[in-house]
Amino acid sequence: MIPIPSGVRVWIATGHTDMRRGMQSLALAVQESLKRDPHAGDLYIFRGRRGDLVKILWHDGLGISLYAKRLDRGKFIWPSASDGAVSISAAQMAYMLEGIDWRNPQLSWRPQSAG
């Protein structure tokens, strides 16, 4: 789990992103496409085309971190691609990362066994 300090805003980048992109490339996307400062301490979440992989970009004051999560089954719930970014709460982000619909929290799927 990402240790999110209080007061940090979480932004979902609408649409899909090329998941081959790394820290610097995603930070540049935040700066140019979303018109936000990637070094301000906010979290930015990007989703791939298939919808089962997200990357989270976060500058903690010392450097940029890049987190990735892939769902074994299902897809991350994502807003429509109308605006550049949608702000959500840290609790909604936690729901999303667990595979739960953050707009209407209900567990979507839980594996029964590892194999």
PyMOL CGO cylinders between C-alpha atoms (Angstrom):
from pymol import cmd
from pymol.cgo import CYLINDER

trace = [
    CYLINDER, 0.00, 0.00, 0.00, 1.16, 3.50, -0.79, 0.3, 1, 1, 1, 1, 1, 1,
    CYLINDER, 1.16, 3.50, -0.79, 1.65, 5.59, 2.40, 0.3, 1, 1, 1, 1, 1, 1,
    CYLINDER, 1.65, 5.59, 2.40, -0.48, 8.57, 1.40, 0.3, 1, 1, 1, 1, 1, 1,
    CYLINDER, -0.48, 8.57, 1.40, -0.04, 11.65, 3.60, 0.3, 1, 1, 1, 1, 1, 1,
    CYLINDER, -0.04, 11.65, 3.60, -3.17, 13.58, 4.52, 0.3, 1, 1, 1, 1, 1, 1,
    CYLINDER, -3.17, 13.58, 4.52, -4.11, 16.33, 2.13, 0.3, 1, 1, 1, 1, 1, 1,
    CYLINDER, -4.11, 16.33, 2.13, -2.69, 14.62, -0.97, 0.3, 1, 1, 1, 1, 1, 1,
    CYLINDER, -2.69, 14.62, -0.97, -5.00, 14.71, -3.97, 0.3, 1, 1, 1, 1, 1, 1,
    CYLINDER, -5.00, 14.71, -3.97, -5.49, 11.68, -6.20, 0.3, 1, 1, 1, 1, 1, 1,
    CYLINDER, -5.49, 11.68, -6.20, -6.06, 12.23, -9.91, 0.3, 1, 1, 1, 1, 1, 1,
    CYLINDER, -6.06, 12.23, -9.91, -7.25, 9.68, -12.47, 0.3, 1, 1, 1, 1, 1, 1,
    CYLINDER, -7.25, 9.68, -12.47, -6.00, 10.40, -15.98, 0.3, 1, 1, 1, 1, 1, 1,
    CYLINDER, -6.00, 10.40, -15.98, -9.03, 9.66, -18.15, 0.3, 1, 1, 1, 1, 1, 1,
    CYLINDER, -9.03, 9.66, -18.15, -8.72, 7.60, -21.29, 0.3, 1, 1, 1, 1, 1, 1,
    CYLINDER, -8.72, 7.60, -21.29, -5.96, 5.03, -21.74, 0.3, 1, 1, 1, 1, 1, 1,
    CYLINDER, -5.96, 5.03, -21.74, -2.20, 5.36, -21.55, 0.3, 1, 1, 1, 1, 1, 1,
    CYLINDER, -2.20, 5.36, -21.55, 0.62, 3.42, -23.18, 0.3, 1, 1, 1, 1, 1, 1,
    CYLINDER, 0.62, 3.42, -23.18, 1.78, 1.20, -20.31, 0.3, 1, 1, 1, 1, 1, 1,
    CYLINDER, 1.78, 1.20, -20.31, 5.31, 0.99, -21.74, 0.3, 1, 1, 1, 1, 1, 1,
    CYLINDER, 5.31, 0.99, -21.74, 5.84, 4.54, -20.46, 0.3, 1, 1, 1, 1, 1, 1,
    CYLINDER, 5.84, 4.54, -20.46, 8.07, 5.06, -17.43, 0.3, 1, 1, 1, 1, 1, 1,
    CYLINDER, 8.07, 5.06, -17.43, 8.40, 7.68, -14.70, 0.3, 1, 1, 1, 1, 1, 1,
    CYLINDER, 8.40, 7.68, -14.70, 9.77, 10.52, -16.78, 0.3, 1, 1, 1, 1, 1, 1,
    CYLINDER, 9.77, 10.52, -16.78, 7.38, 9.99, -19.66, 0.3, 1, 1, 1, 1, 1, 1,
    CYLINDER, 7.38, 9.99, -19.66, 4.33, 9.84, -17.37, 0.3, 1, 1, 1, 1, 1, 1,
    CYLINDER, 4.33, 9.84, -17.37, 5.54, 12.94, -15.48, 0.3, 1, 1, 1, 1, 1, 1,
    CYLINDER, 5.54, 12.94, -15.48, 5.78, 14.72, -18.83, 0.3, 1, 1, 1, 1, 1, 1,
    CYLINDER, 5.78, 14.72, -18.83, 2.21, 13.61, -19.63, 0.3, 1, 1, 1, 1, 1, 1,
    CYLINDER, 2.21, 13.61, -19.63, 1.02, 15.06, -16.31, 0.3, 1, 1, 1, 1, 1, 1,
    CYLINDER, 1.02, 15.06, -16.31, 2.74, 18.34, -17.10, 0.3, 1, 1, 1, 1, 1, 1,
    CYLINDER, 2.74, 18.34, -17.10, 1.73, 18.68, -20.75, 0.3, 1, 1, 1, 1, 1, 1,
    CYLINDER, 1.73, 18.68, -20.75, -1.59, 16.86, -21.10, 0.3, 1, 1, 1, 1, 1, 1,
    CYLINDER, -1.59, 16.86, -21.10, -3.11, 17.37, -17.65, 0.3, 1, 1, 1, 1, 1, 1,
    CYLINDER, -3.11, 17.37, -17.65, -1.54, 20.83, -17.12, 0.3, 1, 1, 1, 1, 1, 1,
    CYLINDER, -1.54, 20.83, -17.12, -0.50, 19.93, -13.55, 0.3, 1, 1, 1, 1, 1, 1,
    CYLINDER, -0.50, 19.93, -13.55, 2.77, 19.88, -11.66, 0.3, 1, 1, 1, 1, 1, 1,
    CYLINDER, 2.77, 19.88, -11.66, 4.01, 16.27, -11.32, 0.3, 1, 1, 1, 1, 1, 1,
    CYLINDER, 4.01, 16.27, -11.32, 6.32, 17.33, -8.46, 0.3, 1, 1, 1, 1, 1, 1,
    CYLINDER, 6.32, 17.33, -8.46, 3.58, 18.86, -6.27, 0.3, 1, 1, 1, 1, 1, 1,
    CYLINDER, 3.58, 18.86, -6.27, 2.98, 15.67, -4.27, 0.3, 1, 1, 1, 1, 1, 1,
    CYLINDER, 2.98, 15.67, -4.27, -0.30, 14.55, -5.84, 0.3, 1, 1, 1, 1, 1, 1,
    CYLINDER, -0.30, 14.55, -5.84, -0.87, 10.99, -7.07, 0.3, 1, 1, 1, 1, 1, 1,
    CYLINDER, -0.87, 10.99, -7.07, -1.67, 10.39, -10.74, 0.3, 1, 1, 1, 1, 1, 1,
    CYLINDER, -1.67, 10.39, -10.74, -3.23, 7.12, -11.86, 0.3, 1, 1, 1, 1, 1, 1,
    CYLINDER, -3.23, 7.12, -11.86, -2.99, 5.89, -15.45, 0.3, 1, 1, 1, 1, 1, 1,
    CYLINDER, -2.99, 5.89, -15.45, -4.75, 2.87, -16.99, 0.3, 1, 1, 1, 1, 1, 1,
    CYLINDER, -4.75, 2.87, -16.99, -3.76, 0.78, -19.98, 0.3, 1, 1, 1, 1, 1, 1,
    CYLINDER, -3.76, 0.78, -19.98, -5.94, -0.01, -22.99, 0.3, 1, 1, 1, 1, 1, 1,
    CYLINDER, -5.94, -0.01, -22.99, -7.00, -3.47, -21.71, 0.3, 1, 1, 1, 1, 1, 1,
    CYLINDER, -7.00, -3.47, -21.71, -8.03, -2.00, -18.36, 0.3, 1, 1, 1, 1, 1, 1,
    CYLINDER, -8.03, -2.00, -18.36, -6.36, -4.58, -16.11, 0.3, 1, 1, 1, 1, 1, 1,
    CYLINDER, -6.36, -4.58, -16.11, -3.18, -2.58, -15.40, 0.3, 1, 1, 1, 1, 1, 1,
    CYLINDER, -3.18, -2.58, -15.40, -2.72, 0.78, -13.67, 0.3, 1, 1, 1, 1, 1, 1,
    CYLINDER, -2.72, 0.78, -13.67, 0.38, 2.82, -12.91, 0.3, 1, 1, 1, 1, 1, 1,
    CYLINDER, 0.38, 2.82, -12.91, 0.52, 5.38, -10.14, 0.3, 1, 1, 1, 1, 1, 1,
    CYLINDER, 0.52, 5.38, -10.14, 2.98, 8.25, -10.27, 0.3, 1, 1, 1, 1, 1, 1,
    CYLINDER, 2.98, 8.25, -10.27, 3.85, 10.06, -7.03, 0.3, 1, 1, 1, 1, 1, 1,
    CYLINDER, 3.85, 10.06, -7.03, 6.48, 12.59, -6.03, 0.3, 1, 1, 1, 1, 1, 1,
    CYLINDER, 6.48, 12.59, -6.03, 7.03, 12.36, -2.26, 0.3, 1, 1, 1, 1, 1, 1,
    CYLINDER, 7.03, 12.36, -2.26, 9.25, 15.42, -1.95, 0.3, 1, 1, 1, 1, 1, 1,
    CYLINDER, 9.25, 15.42, -1.95, 12.46, 13.45, -2.45, 0.3, 1, 1, 1, 1, 1, 1,
    CYLINDER, 12.46, 13.45, -2.45, 11.86, 11.76, -5.77, 0.3, 1, 1, 1, 1, 1, 1,
    CYLINDER, 11.86, 11.76, -5.77, 9.32, 10.20, -8.10, 0.3, 1, 1, 1, 1, 1, 1,
    CYLINDER, 9.32, 10.20, -8.10, 7.90, 6.75, -7.40, 0.3, 1, 1, 1, 1, 1, 1,
    CYLINDER, 7.90, 6.75, -7.40, 6.08, 4.58, -9.91, 0.3, 1, 1, 1, 1, 1, 1,
    CYLINDER, 6.08, 4.58, -9.91, 3.73, 1.87, -8.66, 0.3, 1, 1, 1, 1, 1, 1,
    CYLINDER, 3.73, 1.87, -8.66, 2.00, -0.69, -10.86, 0.3, 1, 1, 1, 1, 1, 1,
    CYLINDER, 2.00, -0.69, -10.86, -0.87, -3.10, -10.24, 0.3, 1, 1, 1, 1, 1, 1,
    CYLINDER, -0.87, -3.10, -10.24, -2.40, -5.67, -12.57, 0.3, 1, 1, 1, 1, 1, 1,
    CYLINDER, -2.40, -5.67, -12.57, -5.69, -7.40, -11.78, 0.3, 1, 1, 1, 1, 1, 1,
    CYLINDER, -5.69, -7.40, -11.78, -5.76, -11.18, -12.24, 0.3, 1, 1, 1, 1, 1, 1,
    CYLINDER, -5.76, -11.18, -12.24, -9.36, -10.98, -13.34, 0.3, 1, 1, 1, 1, 1, 1,
    CYLINDER, -9.36, -10.98, -13.34, -11.62, -8.08, -14.25, 0.3, 1, 1, 1, 1, 1, 1,
    CYLINDER, -11.62, -8.08, -14.25, -10.86, -4.48, -15.10, 0.3, 1, 1, 1, 1, 1, 1,
    CYLINDER, -10.86, -4.48, -15.10, -10.35, -1.26, -13.21, 0.3, 1, 1, 1, 1, 1, 1,
    CYLINDER, -10.35, -1.26, -13.21, -13.42, 0.98, -13.21, 0.3, 1, 1, 1, 1, 1, 1,
    CYLINDER, -13.42, 0.98, -13.21, -12.52, 4.12, -15.13, 0.3, 1, 1, 1, 1, 1, 1,
    CYLINDER, -12.52, 4.12, -15.13, -14.30, 7.42, -15.82, 0.3, 1, 1, 1, 1, 1, 1,
    CYLINDER, -14.30, 7.42, -15.82, -15.22, 8.34, -19.38, 0.3, 1, 1, 1, 1, 1, 1,
    CYLINDER, -15.22, 8.34, -19.38, -12.61, 10.18, -21.43, 0.3, 1, 1, 1, 1, 1, 1,
    CYLINDER, -12.61, 10.18, -21.43, -14.19, 13.63, -21.32, 0.3, 1, 1, 1, 1, 1, 1,
    CYLINDER, -14.19, 13.63, -21.32, -11.85, 15.68, -19.14, 0.3, 1, 1, 1, 1, 1, 1,
    CYLINDER, -11.85, 15.68, -19.14, -8.11, 15.26, -18.72, 0.3, 1, 1, 1, 1, 1, 1,
    CYLINDER, -8.11, 15.26, -18.72, -8.24, 14.18, -15.08, 0.3, 1, 1, 1, 1, 1, 1,
    CYLINDER, -8.24, 14.18, -15.08, -10.80, 13.32, -12.40, 0.3, 1, 1, 1, 1, 1, 1,
    CYLINDER, -10.80, 13.32, -12.40, -10.08, 13.87, -8.71, 0.3, 1, 1, 1, 1, 1, 1,
    CYLINDER, -10.08, 13.87, -8.71, -10.97, 11.06, -6.27, 0.3, 1, 1, 1, 1, 1, 1,
    CYLINDER, -10.97, 11.06, -6.27, -10.38, 10.53, -2.55, 0.3, 1, 1, 1, 1, 1, 1,
    CYLINDER, -10.38, 10.53, -2.55, -7.70, 8.27, -1.08, 0.3, 1, 1, 1, 1, 1, 1,
    CYLINDER, -7.70, 8.27, -1.08, -10.47, 5.90, 0.09, 0.3, 1, 1, 1, 1, 1, 1,
    CYLINDER, -10.47, 5.90, 0.09, -11.88, 5.68, -3.44, 0.3, 1, 1, 1, 1, 1, 1,
    CYLINDER, -11.88, 5.68, -3.44, -8.37, 4.92, -4.74, 0.3, 1, 1, 1, 1, 1, 1,
    CYLINDER, -8.37, 4.92, -4.74, -8.04, 2.11, -2.18, 0.3, 1, 1, 1, 1, 1, 1,
    CYLINDER, -8.04, 2.11, -2.18, -11.34, 0.64, -3.41, 0.3, 1, 1, 1, 1, 1, 1,
    CYLINDER, -11.34, 0.64, -3.41, -10.21, 0.90, -7.01, 0.3, 1, 1, 1, 1, 1, 1,
    CYLINDER, -10.21, 0.90, -7.01, -6.89, -0.85, -6.32, 0.3, 1, 1, 1, 1, 1, 1,
    CYLINDER, -6.89, -0.85, -6.32, -8.79, -3.73, -4.69, 0.3, 1, 1, 1, 1, 1, 1,
    CYLINDER, -8.79, -3.73, -4.69, -10.89, -4.22, -7.83, 0.3, 1, 1, 1, 1, 1, 1,
    CYLINDER, -10.89, -4.22, -7.83, -14.00, -2.66, -6.28, 0.3, 1, 1, 1, 1, 1, 1,
    CYLINDER, -14.00, -2.66, -6.28, -16.14, -0.14, -8.12, 0.3, 1, 1, 1, 1, 1, 1,
    CYLINDER, -16.14, -0.14, -8.12, -15.09, 3.08, -6.37, 0.3, 1, 1, 1, 1, 1, 1,
    CYLINDER, -15.09, 3.08, -6.37, -18.29, 4.84, -7.49, 0.3, 1, 1, 1, 1, 1, 1,
    CYLINDER, -18.29, 4.84, -7.49, -20.50, 2.20, -5.79, 0.3, 1, 1, 1, 1, 1, 1,
    CYLINDER, -20.50, 2.20, -5.79, -18.28, 0.06, -3.52, 0.3, 1, 1, 1, 1, 1, 1,
    CYLINDER, -18.28, 0.06, -3.52, -19.02, -3.66, -3.84, 0.3, 1, 1, 1, 1, 1, 1,
    CYLINDER, -19.02, -3.66, -3.84, -16.48, -6.46, -4.10, 0.3, 1, 1, 1, 1, 1, 1,
    CYLINDER, -16.48, -6.46, -4.10, -16.34, -7.46, -7.78, 0.3, 1, 1, 1, 1, 1, 1,
    CYLINDER, -16.34, -7.46, -7.78, -14.35, -10.73, -7.56, 0.3, 1, 1, 1, 1, 1, 1,
    CYLINDER, -14.35, -10.73, -7.56, -12.12, -12.57, -5.09, 0.3, 1, 1, 1, 1, 1, 1,
    CYLINDER, -12.12, -12.57, -5.09, -9.95, -15.56, -6.02, 0.3, 1, 1, 1, 1, 1, 1,
    CYLINDER, -9.95, -15.56, -6.02, -10.87, -18.84, -4.33, 0.3, 1, 1, 1, 1, 1, 1,
    CYLINDER, -10.87, -18.84, -4.33, -7.44, -20.46, -4.64, 0.3, 1, 1, 1, 1, 1, 1,
    CYLINDER, -7.44, -20.46, -4.64, -3.96, -19.68, -5.91, 0.3, 1, 1, 1, 1, 1, 1,
    CYLINDER, -3.96, -19.68, -5.91, -3.91, -22.38, -8.52, 0.3, 1, 1, 1, 1, 1, 1,
]
cmd.load_cgo(trace, "trace")
